Amino acid sequence: MKSLFLKTSSLLIVLLFLSALLDVKGQTCRPSGKIRGKKPPPDQCNQKNDSDCCVEGHMYTTYKCSPAVTSHTKAKLTINSFEDGGDGGGPSECDGHYHSDNLPIVALSTGWYKGGSRCFSNITVSANGRSVKAMVVDECDSTMGCDDDHDYQPPCPSNIVDASKAVWKALGIPEDNWGDLDITWSDA
């Protein structure tokens, strides 16, 4: 009886350990590859919102995934223009249109964008003691970059919520601090 109890207890401990290990592993996102930077042609990389331009020969990490979404998913908030001529490159992935930066809208890293399944869904972005609902209209591509389609900007990291100026304003962030902010977000 004692031997059965020890075997059962040992098995239970091993199963709990493996379960915890799988849970942690499911929350990580590992790089999927690298791309080599190309020098943008003259006047081809729009740096309107202090966007980075690819550097010739630099290796940029790519991701096909993003961290797991929770009720308080940690992310980096960046600023993006969704308007024609803005630093966001081409029209939005969700509908092929440009959008006003005066609307609370976002682009999500590739893994969170989930092939467009979050298109036109609202998320809640929280920072600075405030929250704002924003609609997903675009992908911040984590798998590609440094080409004309991506305005010669590097691939997005795996944890980006790229937001219009309306989102930054609603969070009460002073304009001189716009660009890169630790936030949390969740599906609304």
N, C-alpha and C positions, 0 to 999 in steps of 0.2 A: 504494500500500500504506500509506504514511504517512497519507494522507488518510482512508482507511478506518479505520485505528487511532484517529485523532483523533475521527472521528464516533462510532465505537463507544464510546470512552471517555467522550465528552461525554454520549451517551445514557445510559450506565450511571450516571454521576454524577447526572444529572437524575432517573433512576428511583429511585436510592437516596435522594435528597433528598425526593422526593415520598412515598416509602414511609415515611421518618422523620416527615414532616409528618402523614401520615394516622395513624400510630401515636400521635403526640402528641395529635392532634385526637380520636382515639377514647378517650383517657383523660380528657378534660375533660367537664364537665357544666355546661351553661349554664342560667341561669334560664329558666323557661318562661312566666312571667307574674307577676302581682301580685294580691293580694286586699286589700280594705280592711277594717281591723279594725272590729269591732262591740263596743260596751260590753256585757260580760256582765250578764245579769240578776242581782239580788242573790243571793248564795250559790250561783252557778252555775259558778264557776271554782274548782276544787279546787287549792289551792296546797300540798298536803301535802308534797311533796318540792321545795319552792321553785320550783314550776312557774310559768312566765310566763302571765299573762292578757293577752288581746288588748286593745289600746288603741284606743278610738274614733278612727276616721279615719286611723290609722297604716297605711301600705302595707307589706305583708309579701310577700317574694319566695317564689315557688313553683317547684318542680322536678318534672319527670317522669322525671329520670334521677339517677344517682349515679355517682361515679367508678368506673373499672374495678376489678374485684376481682382481686387478685393474691395471692401467698402471704403478703404483709405489707401488706394494705390499710390505709392511714391513715384514722382516723375519730375522732370525738368520742364518748366514752362518757357517757351521761346516765343518770339514775336514774328509774325508772318503777315505779308500783305496778300490778300486773296483777290485783289483788283487787277484788271488788265494793266500791264506795265509795272506791276509791283514785283517784289523780290521772290514771290512764290513760284515763279516759273510759269508754266502753262495753266490752263483752266483746271478747276477742281475735278478730282477723279470721280466723285459721286455722280455728277450730272453734266460734266463737260462745260460748265459755265464759270464765269468770274463772279465774285460776290463782294458786296460792300464791306469795307473794314469797320464800318459803324455797326455791324451786326455781330453778336456774340457767337463766333464760329471758330472751329478748330480743325486741325489736321492731326492725326494720330500716327505714331510710329507703325511700321508695317504689321507687326504682330498684333497690336491692339486694333488696328484698322480691320483686320480679319477678312481680307479680300473684299471689302465693301459691306460686310454684314452690319457694320455700325453706321452706315450712311444714313443721314437725316435723323439719327437718334440723338437724344440729348445726354450729355454727361454733366456732372457737377464738379466744378473746379474750385478748390479751397486753398486759400493762402491769406496771410495778413489779417487773420481773424474774420474773413469774409468768404462767401461762397457765391458762385454765379453758375447758372445753367448755360451751356453752350452747345450748339448743334455741330455734329461731325459732318464736314463736307469734303474732306480731302485726306489723302495719305501723305505722311511725311516719310518718304521712301527710305527704308533702312537697307535695301538690297542693291540699290544702284545709285549712281551720282556721277559727277564730273563730266557730264555731257550736256548737249543742247537741251534735251528734255528736262533736265534738272537744273537748268540755268547755271551750269558749271559749278554747282555747289556740292560739297561732299555728301555722302549718305548720312541720313539722320541716325543718331544713336538709337538704341532699342527702347528708350524710356522718355520719349518726347511728346509733349502736348504743345503743338505749334498754334498759337492763338492770335486772333485779330486784336487790334488796339482796343476794341470795345470790351474784350475780356479783361485786359490789363486795367482799363479805366474802372470797370465794375469791381475789381479787386482792390481798388484804391491805391494802386502802386504809382508813386510819382514817376512821371514820364522819363526823367533822367536815370531811373533805375530799371527801365524796361529792357528786356533782352534775355535774361537767364535767371530763373527763380525756382527754388525748391517748392513744390506743391504736393497736394494729394488730389486724387480725382476718383470718381466712381461713376458707374452707369446711373443715370437719373431715373 
